[in-house]
Amino acid sequence: MLIDADRDRIPATNRAGSARSAEPIRRFREIRAHTERLAAPLSPEDQQIQSMPDASPTKWHRAHTSWFFEQFILREHLPGYEPFDERFAFLFNSYYVAAGPRHARFARGVVSRPNAAEVAQYRAHVDAAMVELLSGASDATWAAIEPLLAVGLNHEQQHQELILTDILHAFAQNPTLPAYDPHWQPPAPSASDGYVALERGIRRLGHDGTGFAFDNEGPSHDQLIHDVRIARRLVTNAEWLGFMEDRGYARPELWLADGWATVQREEWAAPGYWRRVDGRWLTMTLGGERPVDPEAPACHISHYEADAFARWSGKVLPSEFEWEVAARSGEFDDAFGTVWQWTRSAYVAYPGYRPVEGALGEYNGKFMANLMVLRGSSLATPAGHSRLTYRNFFYPQQRWQFTGLRLADDGA
């Protein structure tokens, strides 16, 4: 990989690495290499495409994650660091207003230069500088960069998931329906059934400060939980087909007003990527277009659809707090690694939340309006990037992510 090609830039006296720096360097190399592994099956033309404003080109993801380390760590903490190209700060900043102006998100796909090969050179330049910094950091420098490094690596893992979701959307627009990986197989469906019963009480929820978490996962706080039962398994395609056969997409009484308006405007009649061909339902996957598996969890569902399905079922979506308490029981086989699960919780701050100072304070806090929380993780989430307290968030109409649902019964 490009990262490994730069090992010799580490000063000879530090090649073995101190006990403090060896593990961070190993983890940095591995996460950065995984991004390149995800991009490897894609041609330069594949990496250029932006199929909608919510998605970004693979090439942009690779460059933006490099800009993150350059902007927030290298420029300030590596003496004598020279940026690979000063123009890249404008091209590859995403939404950090305090970090300077940026290219419009919806137009990322028109930036054909730098090309994919030049982005690879950019990544190699940043990787070499980061290894140099990590291998020789003083105690004071390490104290300053350690939290930034943790955010940067977790940030890159978020974009690794986006590489897969965004290229799937792009390939779904292609009439030839190409496969990202012809050998890809989905996770096995859960065999669990029944419910996890929660009793009314005060529970301590949110991240407790042990290990890494994004700032929006805390602070830990008390939350009242009512009597409720949470389904052990995710809603399946077979159940979703029942919703469709019962005219679920044509019954306004099942839908929130904004959801019904979206159904009419977008002409939704099935989950994202589904289409009916010769009497069969097919869906686009990372392995190409395949028949809809009735036993697989429903996927590419918007919050509006999840809410309508829950109402049709006589159930509700769990709150994010109910989800967290139930998941802590260990009785969900598919809490992680299949689909993100919509909750009925709006994405807002926990009591006592304060964003971090500086540009990184824009990472989560400024988005706390008009979005809904998802919990768990998906089949596209990289290993080691899932937590019980993780709060993902999307707009309620979005469904290009690997999003599904499980139901709750509140006894109403």
N, C-alpha and C positions, 0 to 999 in steps of 0.2 A: 504494500500500500504506500501511498505518498508519504504518510506519516513516518513509516519506518525508514524511508530513504534519508531522513534528516537526523538519524541517531548520532552521526559523527559530529554534528554541530555542538553537542554537549561537551563542555570542557573536560579534558582527560581526568582531572582531579575529581570530577563529580560524576563520572560515568556510572559508577555503581549506585550512586544516589544515596542520600541519607535515609534513615528509617522513616523520616517524615515525608520526604519527597518521592520515594520510590512508588508507593501506592497511588498517590495522585497522578503521577506521570503515566503509570500503567492504565489507570481508569480513563485519563484524558485520551490516550492513544486509542484505546478500545472504542470509546464512544465516537470519536472522530472517524475511526476506520469503519464503523458500522454505517455511518451516513454514506460513505463512499460505496460500501457493499450494496446498499439499497439503490443507489444511483447507477450502479454498474450495468444492469440489464437494459438501460435506457440509452437510446441514441442521442446525439446532440440535438436532433430535431425534436425528439420526445421531451428533452429537458428544457426546451424553449417555450413550449406551449402553455398558455394560460386560458383555460376553458371557461372561466367565469370570474367575476371580480372577487368572490370569496376565496378562490383558489390562487395558488402561486406556482410559477414554474419550478421544476426541480432544481434547475440551475440557480434560481434566486434563493431557494432554501439553503443550498450549499454555501452560497456567498454570504447570505445574511447571518448565518450562525458563525461564520468566520469574522464578520464585522463586529459581532457582539463581543468576542474576546478582544479584538483589536481596540474597540471603542472603550470598553469598561475596564480592561485590565492592562493591556500592553502599552497604550499611549501614556498612561499615568505611572505605571510601576516598573517598566523595563527601560532603564536609562539608555538613550541613544537609539531607541526603536524608530525605524523608518517605515511608515505605512507602505504597503505594496503599491497603492495608487490612491492619491488623495480624493479622486473623483468617486471612489467606491462608497465613501461615507454618505453621499447624496443618493446613490443608486440603491443601497442595501440597508439603510435605516428603515425600520418598519413604521412605528408609531410613536417613537420617543421624541416628543417635541423639544424637550430640554437638550437633546443631543444634536439638534440642528435640523435644517430643512431636509425634505425627502421627496423622492419620486412618487408619483401618485400610485396607490395600490392597484387600481383597476388597469393600469397601463404597464405593469411589470412584464407582460408578455411581449411587448414591442421592443424591449431592450435586447437586441441581438448581439450586441457587443458590450462587455467582454463575452467571448464565446465560452463554451463549456471547458475547453482546454485551459483557457486563461483563468477561469474560476478554480480549476485544479491547481494551478500555479499559486494562486492567491491562498488557497487552503494550505498548501505546503509551506508558504512563507509564514503564515500565522502559526501553524503547528510548530515549526522550528523555533520561532521566537518564544512560544509558550513553554516548550520544553526547556529552553535556555533559562527562562525566568524561574520555572519551578525547580530546576536542578540547583540553582544557586541562590535562592531567596534567603535573605536574612530573616531572623525571628520577627523583626518589625514588619518587613515586607510580607512575610507569610501570614501574619495576623491580619493584614489589610486585604490580601487577595483570597484567602481561603473561602470566605462566604461568597465572594464574587465568582470564584471558580465553580462552587457548588451550583449556584444559579445558572451559570453558563452551560454546564454539562446537562442539567435538567432541561434547560431551554432547548438545547440541541436535540434531546430526546423527544421533546414535543414536536419539533420540526421533522424528526424522522417519521413520526406518525403521519404528519401532514404530507410528506412526500408520497406515501402510499394512498392516502385518501384523495389527494389532488390528482395524481396520475390516473387513478381509477375513474374519476369524473371525466378527465380528458379522453381516456380510451372509450368511455361509454358514449361519447359524442361522435366517435369514428364509425362510419358505416361498416367497416371491416371487423369491428369489435375485437381489437387485438388483446392478447393476454399479457399482463405484466410478468407472470410466471406460469407457464402452462402446467406445471406440476403442483401448483398450490392446492392445498387442501384445508378446508375450514376446521375449526375446533370441533371435537365430538360433542353432540348435544348432551345436556345433563339428563340423568335418569331420575333425579329427585322429583318429589311431588309433595303436596301439602303445603303447610304454612309454618312460619316461625311466629309464635305468639309473644307479643310484648305486653307487659303489664304497666299500668299507669305508675309514673314515678318521675323523680328528678334524676337525670343522668348527666354526667360530665362528658362533654363532647368537644371535638376539635383537637388539633394537634397539641400535644403536651410539651413540646420543646425538645423531645428526644429524637435525634437524627434530623435529616433534612426535611423541610416542608416549605412550600411557597407561603408568602405572608398571608394570603387570604384563607389559609387553613386554620388560622388561630385568631385570637388567643383561645385557649381552652376555656369553656364556660358551661354553666348549668343550663339545661334545657328540659322543659316539661314534655314528657312523652305520654300520650293517652293510650288506652287499651286499643290494640290494633294487631292484625295478623298480616305478615308480609309473605308473599309467595316465594317458595324456595327456588323455583325455576323461572326462567324467562318465558315470556309469551312467544309461542311458536308460529311458524308460517301457516300451519294447519288452522290454528285459531284465527289468524288474520284473514285467511280465505273465508272463514265463516262470517266474519265481519263484512267482508266485501259482498258475499252472497246475500247478506241481509240488507244490502243497499246502504252500507255504512257511510259511503262517500256521497250519498245523495239525500241524507236525512239531516236537515239543518238543526233539528232539536238536539243532536248529539254534539254539536260543535260550539266552541267559543266563537264570538262574533268575528274576531280577527281571523280565526281559523277557517270559518266558513267562507269568508271573503277570499282567503288564500286558495282554498279548494276550487272556488269558481274561477278565480283569475288564472291559476296555474293548470286548471283542468285535471286535478289529481283524481285518479280512480284506483290507485294501487301504490305500494311503497316505491321509493326511489329505485330506479334501474330495473323495475319490473316491466315486462311487455308480454302481450299475449300473441302467440304465433301458432297457427293451426290448432287452436283449441288448447294449447299448453301455455302455462306461465313460465317465462324464462327470466333470469336475472343476471346482471353483469357482476362478475366477481374478479378478484385479482388473478384468477385462473382463466379468465375469459367468460363468455356467456354460457350459463349452464341452466338446466331445469331447476325450478324452485323446489327445494327440499322441504316437504311438509313438517319434518321433525326438527329442522333447524330453527334457531331463534329468529324472529322477525327483525329485520335490519333496514337501515336507511329510512327510519321513521322520524318525522318531525315531532316536536312537542305537541303541536296541535293534533296530530294523528293519534299520538299516545293518549292524550287526554280524552279524545272522542272514543277511542277503543275502550278505555277504562269505564267511561260512562255507559257505553253499550253493554259492557259486561256486568254492570251493577256494582262496580268496584271503584277505587280511586288509585291514583298514583301515590306511592309513599312520599312523605317529606324526606328531604335529605337527612334529617336527624333520625327518623325512623329507619331509613336504609342503613345508616351507620351503626345503630344499635343492633339491628338484626344481623348485619354482616359480621359484627364482632362475635356472634355466636358460633361462627364457623359452619353454619348449616346451609350456606349458599355454595353449591358446586360451581356455579358460573358467575360469581360476583366479579371476577376479573378475567380478562383475556378473551372475551367473546364479543360483547357489545357494551358500549357505554349505556347507562340506564337513566332515562329521564325521571326526574322527581317533580313534585308539584311546587318545589321551593324556588322562589325568586332569588337571583344572585345578588345578595346584599351583604354588607359587612357584619361580622360577628360583634357582639358587645365588646367595646374596648379596642377594636381594630384601629390601627394607624399604619398607613403605608410607610415604607422605608423612605429615607430622605434621598433627594437627588433624582436623576432620570429613571433609575430603576424603580422608583416609587410609582411610575406609570405602568408597570408590568401588569398589575391586576386591579388595583383600587379604582382607577378611573373608568373601568368598565361596569361598575356596579349599578346598572340601570338597564331595564328592558330585556334582560337575559334570564335564562332558566338554568338551574343546576343539574348536572348529570354526575352520577357516581359510578365507581368501578373502574374499568378500563376495557379496551377492545382488543381484537385480534391483531390490530396494527400497532398497539402500544408496545414499545420495546421492553425487554426484560429488565426488571429492576426499577421500573418507573410507575409502579402502582402502590397505592396506600389506602388504608381505610378512610383517611381524612381528606383525600384528594378531591378538590372541587373543580370539576370541569364546567364550562359554561358556554352556551351558544344561544343565538336568537331562536325563538320558538318555531320559525318557519324553516330553519335549516335542516337538511337531511342528507347531505353528501358524506357526512361522517358515518362511522359504524355505530349507529345509535339504535337502541331498542328499548324495551321496557319490561318491568315485572309489576304485578298488581298488588294492591293492598286492600284489605277488607277492614273497614273501620266500624262495621256493625250498624251503620246508619240505615 
